[in-house]
Amino acid sequence: MHKLRLLFLFCLAACHVAQSLAQPHRPHHRRMAFATDTVAAHDPVMAYEHGTYYLLSTGMGIQWATSKDRKTWVVQSTPFIEQIPDWTQDSVPGFRNHVWAPDIIRWHDRWWLTYSCSTFGKNISAIGLMSADRLNGEWKDHGCLVKSEEKRDNWNAIDSNIAIDDNDQPWLVWGSFWDGIQLAPLSFSKGDTNNPDSASILPIEGGVKGSTIARRYQPGDPNAAENPTSKFAGRNSIEAPFIFKKNGWYYLFVSWDYCCRGAKSNYRVAVGRSKHIAGPYLDREGKDMRDGGGTLFLEGDKQEYEAAGHCAAYTFPTKDGGEEDLFICHGYSAKHDGLALLIQRPIHWTADGWPTLTAQ
């Protein structure tokens, strides 16, 4: 729902912020080489393959950049997905290839990409699914993973994240406003054991049997603030879920309040955890996230960033052969008129197993 509509202006602003931006070659396209250490990104996710980091974010056909060190980024001039499937426009009236909130995961030796098709403030939305054997390869369309309909569904099919549990079962977590964050197990086929690429995640069919695992407010709560961005979405200002597994816990990160308003944004990140992927997810005080619980994890400092949100978390290899846990999100820059910039922070863990952030 609340995703950036003015990508072109963001790209111009990014060029202004950075002295140079880099664009490496994409098959059958000319290169425009610009490199930057300050990359504009809205709803970022990240993947790592063969020594290269891939940063994907909201944009026409998905905006993307690459880096060898996560410091200098090569921002691509062409969409990550150059041909968005026709079914997306048929399913979502008004959608015109401005793709929101991608997610990407490696499962059974194959990359799986989900992406959101919607229009601002409406829950007539769809989550698409694609796969590829390598990040810079050809992407196969698997169609619509899940769809929401106005007046039928009290949830919004955007902001997807695929998480894998201890039994190798993929789950889809998604949602924005309405009745909050949804979770459902995905059907899948592991295919031929002699052909890992034959494994497949399957679209949800026969109706969605998901459950609400996090809300900001209960329906009808008089304390819920008015929604300043949409008359349709209601006051349940929670979206952008991401599940990260660590040391036997599943951590559910969500974004509270409002994005996409530049310097007026008040986005912030909260977290809860559960021993079971299906929940319940409790905050540090033991409050259920279905009842408005959530421990504040990150918010704008009003100096560097006015607000920050729509996050992801990963474990990546380090140069010394070890691993590090990394938190990323976008922040609305206080110095650059609310431009959404990539934030990266190492995750550290308290003695009782809660994530904390340190400056990078």
Residue, then its C-alpha position, 0 to 999 in steps of 0.5 A: m500500500h504505502k510505497l514510493r510512487l515518484l521513483f524518477l524523482f528519487c533517482l534524480a535525487a540519488c544522482h544529486v546526493a552521490q557524485s557518481l553512480a555506477q551501472p554495470h552491464r545487463p544483457h543486451h543493454r548499453r552501460m552507463a557507469f556511475a558509482t556511489d557510496t550513498v545509494a537511494a533505495h526504498d523497501p530494500v532486500m539483499a542477496y549474496e552470490h559469488g562475491t557480489y551483493y545484490l540490492l533490490s528495491t521498489g522501482m520500475g521492474i525492480q530497482w537494483a544495485t550491486s557491490k563487492d563490499r557493501k560500501t561502493w554500489v553500482v546502480q543499474s540503469t535497467p530494471f532487474i526484471e525487464q519484462i513484468p508478466d502481463w497477468t499483473q496488469d490484468s489482476v491489479p487495475g492501475f498497476r503499471n510495472h512500478v513494482w513494490a517491495p521485492d523479497i529474495i531467498r535461496w532455497h534448494d539451489r535456486w533463487w526465489l523472488t516475490y514482488s508486490c503489484s498494487t496501487f496506493g492505498k488500495n488492497i486490490s493487490a497481488i504478490g508475484l513469484m519468479s525463480a532463477d538458478r543465478l541472480n544474473g540469469e533468466w527469471k521464470d514466471h510462476g504467476c500469482l502467489v497470492k491475491s487480495e480483493e477489495k471487500r473480500d479480504n481484510w488484508n493486503a497482499i503486498d510486502s511479502n517475505i518467504a521464511i523457511d522453518d526447521n522442517d524445510q517448509p516455506w512460509l509466506v508472511w505479508g501484509s500492510f494495514w487492514d488487519g495487519i500481518q498475515l502468515a501462511p504455509l506455502s505448498f511446494s514440491k521438492g521434485d526430483t532428488n537428482n535435479p535440485d532445480s526441479a524443486s518448486i514453491l507453488p501458488i496458494e490455491g483454494g483460498v488463503k488459510g493464513s492467520t494474523i500474527a501482528r497488529r498495531y491496533q485492534p479493530g475499532d481501537p479508539n486510540a488508533a490515530e487517523n490515517p493521513t495517507s489513505k481513506f481506505a486502509g484504516r488505522n492499523s499502521i503496521e506493514a513490511p514483515f520480515i522473519f529472521k531465524k537465529n539461535g532457535w528463535y524466529y524474530l518478526f520485524v515489522s514497520w509501524d506508522y507511515c512511510c512514503r511521505g519524505a521528511k514527514s514520514n514517521y516510519r519505525v521498526a519493532v520486533g517480537r519473537s517466537k519459538h515457532i514460526a507460526g507464533p505467537y510472537l511476543d515482545r520483550e515485555g511478553k505482549d503478543m504482537r497480535d494485541g499491539g505488542g512489539t519492542l521498538f528496534l529502530e526509529g529516526d534520530k531526527q539528525e541523520y534520518e527523520a524516520a526508518g523502516h521496511c527492513a530485512a535481516y541476513t547472515f552474510p560471510t565475512k572476509d575472515g571466513g566467519e559470519e555476520d548478522l546484518f540489518i538493512c532498511h531505508g531511512y528518510s534522510a534529514k539532510h536530503d529532503g527526505l530522500a530514502l537511502l539504504i541503511q546498513r547496521p550490524i546486529h548484535w545479540t543480548a545475553d537473553g537473545w534480543p537483537t540490538l544495533t550498533a553504528q557502522 
